[in-house]
Amino acid sequence: MKTDVDTLRHIPLFADLPQETLSRVARVSIQRTYAPDETVILEGAPCRAAYFVVEGRIRVLRTSPEGREQVLAQLGPGRSFNTVPPFHAQGNNHATAQAVDHATLYAIPAEDFRHLVITSPDLALTLLEDFADRLDHLTDLVEDLSLRTVRGRLARFLLRQAEAEAVTRQWTQAEIAARLGTVREMIGRTLRSFADAELINVDRQRIELLDREALEAEAYE
């Protein structure tokens, strides 16, 4: 299904582009829908398109040879992914992307996306700003994985979720482990340790923060 200029305006990457540029983007954008847990792209497969989230959430992850997952990002409406591989010499997807729930995406074929960027300086500048934001995110992720313990990473995760008013979301230990680059058993032990120290209260999969000051000390020590 094709899309139109008005719907593209709701995507931050396109919101401030001139009407002419948006019209060109709209002509090559294709609407696609995905069911929960359905795979959108596979890591290492040839890049076919760049994607933009309209509705729902997308999980972006890498998988080790042993099958261990590292979630790189979880993207909601207005966010984009797979915008780098169209410009890479090998042209392969850098990560796997899966729908977390029912998701609607706009896909722009890789060749069309490259042509748009080459011929539209305003889009190219906007895309560079988006790349800079992604680099900041990945730099923070590397810092977490290399310089912080699992205990510190989990404390920071809980605090960030609380700031986003998502601390009541029913995260599974496996989901948290994938976000933090560890295993479910380690997350379980650390959550129990936090609960024993009365930093948090765990009711089934709902986590309530009891002592934010102590968690901040854990996160940034």
N, C-alpha and C positions, 0 to 999 in steps of 0.2 A: 504494500500500500504506500503510495506517495504521500508526502507531507506538504505543508504550506508555510508561508513566511510567518504568519501569526503564531503558530505553534513553536517555531524555532526561536521566537523572541523570549520564550520562557526558559531557554537554556543560557546560563550566564556567559558561556563562551561566545555566543552569537548575539547577545542582547543589544550590544551597542554598534553592531555592524550596519553599514549603509544598506538601504533597501535593495539596491542593485546586487550587492554581494550576497545578501540573504536570499534573493531570488535564485541566484546561481546555486547556492547551497541546497535550496529546496528542490531544485530540479533533479538532483542526483541522490537525495536522501530517501531511504526506504524504511518504512515502519515495520518492525518485527516484534512479535510477542513470545514470551517464554514462560513455561510453567515452573513452579518452585523446584529447585535443585537441578534444573535443566542446564546443561553446559552450553555456553554461548561460543566460546573459543577454547582451543587446547594449546597449552604451552608447547612450543616447538613446531607447531603446524604452520604452513604458509599463511601469511597475513592476507586476508581477503578484504577486510574493511576496518574502518575506525567506527567507534560506537559512542552513542550519547544516550544517557538514561532519561527517559520521559516519566515513567512511573515504576514504582517498586525499588528493590535494592539488588545490587550486584556485588558478589564476593570475588575479589581478585587474589589469586594465590599462586605460590610455587610449590612443587613437590620434589622431595629428595628421592634418590634411587631406592631408599629403604621404605618409601611411602609416607614419610613424615611431611606434614603440610605446614607452610608458613603463610598466613594471610597477610598480604601486603596492604590491602585497603578494602573497605566496604563502602560502596558508592550509592548515593541516593539520587533522586531526581535532580537534573541539571548537571550532573557530573559526566565526565567522559573517560573512556579507556581505549587502549590499543591505538592511540594516536601517534606513537613513536615508531613502531615497526614499518609503517609505509615509507619511512625515510631511511630505513636501515638497509645496508647493502645486501644482507642475507634475506631480509624480508620475512622473518619468522615471528610468530607471536612470542612475546617475552614471558607470558604468564597464562594461566588458565583463568577463565571468568565463568562464574556460575550464577544463576538467578537464586536469590535467597527466598523470594516469594514471587508472586505473579509480577512480571516485569514487561514493560513496553520500552523498546529502544528504537532510535533512529540509526541506521547503518549507512555509511557513505563508503562505497567501494574504494579500495586503496588507490587505484589509478586516478579516479576522480578526485580523491582527497588531495593527492600530490599536486594535481593540476590546479585545484582551487588555491592552494597555498602559494604555488609559484606565481600565479597570475593575480592574486589579491593581497597586496601588502598589508592591508588592514587586518585581514584574517591571520596572516603570518605573524604579525606583532602580537595579536591576542593569543595565538597558540604558544608563542615564546614565553609569554607571561604565565600561561598555564603550566608549561614545562618547568619553569622556575619554581612554582608552587609544589610541583611533584618532587622536584629535587630536594626541596626543604623537608618534605614529608619523609622521603627515603633516608635522608641524612639523619633525621631524628630516630628513625627505625633502626638504623645501623648503630647509633649511639646506645639505644636501649639494649640491643642484643649483645653488644660487645663490652659495654661499660657497667651495666646494671645486673644485679643478681635477679633470679626469678622472683624472689620476694619483693625486691624493689620494683620490678616491672609490673607485678600484680597490683601492688599498692597504687602505682601511678595509673594503671588501667582503671581501677575502681574509682579513683578520684576523678578521672576524665569522664567516665560514664555518668558520675553524679553531676558534674558540671553540665553535661548534655541532657540532664534529666532523664537518663536512660538506665539508671542503676537498678530500677525495678524490672527491667527486661529479663526474661527467663533465659539467661545464658547457660548453656551446658558447659561442663568442665572441658569437654573436648573442643568446643568452640573457643573458649578462652585460651586453651593451650595453643591452638593454631594461630591465634592472634599474637601470642607472646613468644612463640618460637620455642616451646617446650612440650612436655607430654602431660596427658591428663592426670596421671598419678601424682606428679609434682604439684600441679594446681590443687588437687584435692588435699594434699598434705599441708600446703601453704595456707589454704583457706581455713582448715581446721586450726592451724597455729594462730591465725588472726582471730578466729572465733574464741579460742581458749584465752587469748590475751584481751578479750573484750573490745577489740577494734571494730569488729563487724558482728552482725547476726545473720545467720544463714537459715532461711525458712524454705525448705525444699530447694528450688533454684533461685529464689528471690534473695538478694543480698542487701542488707541495710547497713549503712555506715554508722558506727557508734562513736568513734573517736577519730575525727578527721585530722587533728593535729598530729596524732601518733602515726597515722598513715602517711602524712606528708613527710614526716621524719624518715619513715621507711623508704619512701619513694625517692628522696633527694639526698640521702646520706652518702 
